[in-house]
Amino acid sequence: MNNTAIRNLFSLKNRVAIITGGAGILGMEYAKTLFLSGAKVILFDIKENFTLPRNLKAKYIKVDISNKNEVDEAIKTVLRLYKKIDILINNAALNPVPGSEQSKNLFLPYEQYPEDLWRKDLDVNITGSQFCTQSVVPFMKKQKKGTIINISSIYGITGPDNRIYDAGKFKSIGYATTKGAMENFTRSWASYLESTDIRVNTLTLGGVFANQSEQFVKAYSSKTILGRMAKKDDFNCAILFLASDASRYMTGSNLIIDGGWSAW
Ligand SMILES: NC(=O)c1ccc[n+]([C@@H]2O[C@H](COP(=O)([O-])OP(=O)(O)OC[C@H]3O[C@@H](n4cnc5c(N)ncnc54)[C@H](O)[C@@H]3O)[C@@H](O)[C@H]2O)c1
């Protein structure tokens, strides 16, 4: 393999990529990475009046992915504008930073975890991913090619270690349950799409530093082999690998980028 062949494998020139939760912390990172690699990027997010950063050329579509009609309409818009869909990243989830106002009820003891939040976790993290996947796969089948990346977390492959949170706080049972479900969501879709060139993989991530308390960062970091939390750009090369032909022989699989959290 020569330089050009390697560059071509990683190139996303003229590929059309949808990122759900694209206006979030990591969605923005993926958007910039895919854009710089040549892709036409479309962000699906529920945020009102979202303004794209100056250094990113992308299309923002306000869509609640837990609403099937809204998803189908948004996919139609993408097809009208770009004629095809090559990449879907199922990234949206309820994942507020510990200690933030939005995280208030997400860290309750499991016996008291509110029913509305539990249903919302399922709706956004799992049902939303199912709706987006259901909606794009028929077009990927027509194109005979596509790649779907489902975002999971260390809490999809291990139980939360609640000792690292403040006393009386517990990592959302709804979050951990749906992230675990994401892992088999991947295998099931990949298996269903056997003998096609539509590949489905999971990218499993460790926790990202986002100004959490010093005590939390120290406790979290000590659980990783590399001794630190992730930086928000630590996953960009992994997303490029999974989105591009560089991962052409990979499907139904799970790429774990967690600083070694799950290895010891
Ligand atoms: N940040 C971390 O430490 C971390 C660690 C492991 C895994 N992850 C995973 O990475 C992904 C992104 O996390 P993040 O930290 O960027 O979170 P984030 O909260 O910054 O981004 C999530 C985005 O999803 C959007 N969203 C929520 N509900 C939606 C809906 N119904 N329809 C459309 N969009 C909706 C939000 O508006 C938000 O912009 C999540 O799947 C999360 O589980 C994050």
The ligand as an SDF file (V2000), in Angstrom:
LIG
                    3D

 44 48  0  0  0  0  0  0  0  0999 V2000
  -18.7970   13.3310   27.4430 N   0  0  0  0  0  0  0  0  0  0  0  0
  -18.4200   12.1610   27.9640 C   0  0  0  0  0  0  0  0  0  0  0  0
  -17.7060   12.0970   28.9780 O   0  0  0  0  0  0  0  0  0  0  0  0
  -18.8720   10.8770   27.3160 C   0  0  0  0  0  0  0  0  0  0  0  0
  -18.3120    9.6720   27.7690 C   0  0  0  0  0  0  0  0  0  0  0  0
  -18.7470    8.4900   27.1890 C   0  0  0  0  0  0  0  0  0  0  0  0
  -19.7040    8.5140   26.1940 C   0  0  0  0  0  0  0  0  0  0  0  0
  -20.2290    9.7060   25.8000 N   0  0  0  0  0  0  0  0  0  0  0  0
  -21.2740    9.6780   24.7730 C   0  0  0  0  0  0  0  0  0  0  0  0
  -20.9910   10.6160   23.7670 O   0  0  0  0  0  0  0  0  0  0  0  0
  -22.2140   11.1300   23.2280 C   0  0  0  0  0  0  0  0  0  0  0  0
  -22.1700   12.6530   23.2220 C   0  0  0  0  0  0  0  0  0  0  0  0
  -21.9590   13.1110   24.5380 O   0  0  0  0  0  0  0  0  0  0  0  0
  -21.6030   14.6240   24.8580 P   0  0  0  0  0  0  0  0  0  0  0  0
  -20.7400   14.6060   26.0430 O   0  0  0  0  0  0  0  0  0  0  0  0
  -21.1550   15.3510   23.6310 O   0  0  0  0  0  0  0  0  0  0  0  0
  -23.0240   15.1600   25.3570 O   0  0  0  0  0  0  0  0  0  0  0  0
  -23.7470   16.5350   25.0400 P   0  0  0  0  0  0  0  0  0  0  0  0
  -24.8410   16.6380   26.0600 O   0  0  0  0  0  0  0  0  0  0  0  0
  -22.7740   17.6500   24.9270 O   0  0  0  0  0  0  0  0  0  0  0  0
  -24.3770   16.2630   23.6000 O   0  0  0  0  0  0  0  0  0  0  0  0
  -25.5500   15.5390   23.3900 C   0  0  0  0  0  0  0  0  0  0  0  0
  -26.3760   16.2890   22.3910 C   0  0  0  0  0  0  0  0  0  0  0  0
  -27.5770   15.5310   22.1310 O   0  0  0  0  0  0  0  0  0  0  0  0
  -28.6270   16.4550   21.9090 C   0  0  0  0  0  0  0  0  0  0  0  0
  -29.9340   15.8360   22.1180 N   0  0  0  0  0  0  0  0  0  0  0  0
  -30.5120   15.4950   23.2950 C   0  0  0  0  0  0  0  0  0  0  0  0
  -31.7410   15.0210   23.0790 N   0  0  0  0  0  0  0  0  0  0  0  0
  -31.9490   15.0370   21.7280 C   0  0  0  0  0  0  0  0  0  0  0  0
  -33.0330   14.6810   20.9040 C   0  0  0  0  0  0  0  0  0  0  0  0
  -34.1810   14.2030   21.4150 N   0  0  0  0  0  0  0  0  0  0  0  0
  -32.9090   14.8410   19.5610 N   0  0  0  0  0  0  0  0  0  0  0  0
  -31.7490   15.3490   19.0420 C   0  0  0  0  0  0  0  0  0  0  0  0
  -30.6870   15.7120   19.7870 N   0  0  0  0  0  0  0  0  0  0  0  0
  -30.7910   15.5590   21.1140 C   0  0  0  0  0  0  0  0  0  0  0  0
  -28.3420   17.5510   22.9400 C   0  0  0  0  0  0  0  0  0  0  0  0
  -29.0330   18.7530   22.6200 O   0  0  0  0  0  0  0  0  0  0  0  0
  -26.8360   17.6600   22.8710 C   0  0  0  0  0  0  0  0  0  0  0  0
  -26.4270   18.6770   21.9640 O   0  0  0  0  0  0  0  0  0  0  0  0
  -23.3240   10.5300   24.0690 C   0  0  0  0  0  0  0  0  0  0  0  0
  -23.8690    9.4100   23.4090 O   0  0  0  0  0  0  0  0  0  0  0  0
  -22.6180   10.0920   25.3260 C   0  0  0  0  0  0  0  0  0  0  0  0
  -23.2650    8.9960   25.9330 O   0  0  0  0  0  0  0  0  0  0  0  0
  -19.8340   10.8860   26.3220 C   0  0  0  0  0  0  0  0  0  0  0  0
  1  2  1  0
  2  3  2  0
  2  4  1  0
  4  5  1  0
  4 44  2  0
  5  6  2  0
  6  7  1  0
  7  8  2  0
  8  9  1  0
  8 44  1  0
  9 10  1  0
  9 42  1  0
 10 11  1  0
 11 12  1  0
 11 40  1  0
 12 13  1  0
 13 14  1  0
 14 15  2  0
 14 16  1  0
 14 17  1  0
 17 18  1  0
 18 19  2  0
 18 20  1  0
 18 21  1  0
 21 22  1  0
 22 23  1  0
 23 24  1  0
 23 38  1  0
 24 25  1  0
 25 26  1  0
 25 36  1  0
 26 27  1  0
 26 35  1  0
 27 28  2  0
 28 29  1  0
 29 30  1  0
 29 35  2  0
 30 31  1  0
 30 32  2  0
 32 33  1  0
 33 34  2  0
 34 35  1  0
 36 37  1  0
 36 38  1  0
 38 39  1  0
 40 41  1  0
 40 42  1  0
 42 43  1  0
M  CHG  2   8   1  16  -1
M  END
$$$$
